[in-house]
């Protein structure tokens, strides 16, 4: 079974490192899955869900807010602006942050930059909520 080396980093921490079977990420041009022997690539990432499958067949879901992806013949490097594992996401805080950003958008005197920042914040929080809800449901123990 072929594997590919992964380094998944944010400015604050190393999120994941090791050998994986595949990684699926949201790029600005659409979702992409990287497998061993993938062609070299550099692309921008957008807010969304990342799914990593380790060589032990463990599935690790994450939410990212954007960043860069670099694939070469030796490894995959993800440089994410922010990244959280599904179990790290506080749904209540994500929902509150989304609502604060929405309220900010309702203000009349925003600059283009402030509007872009608020929209990016909403997109990030929606990604966090999607990952948290989806994986919480899938990992919930059956009663």
Secondary structure, DSSP 8 states (H G I E B T S, - for coil): ---EEEEEE-SS-EEEEEEEEEEEEEETTEEEEEETT---EEEEEEEEEEEEEETT--EEEEEEEEEEEEE-SSEEEEEESSEEEGGG--HHHHHHHHHHHHHHHH-S---HHHHHHHHHHHHHHHHHHHHHHHHHHHHS---
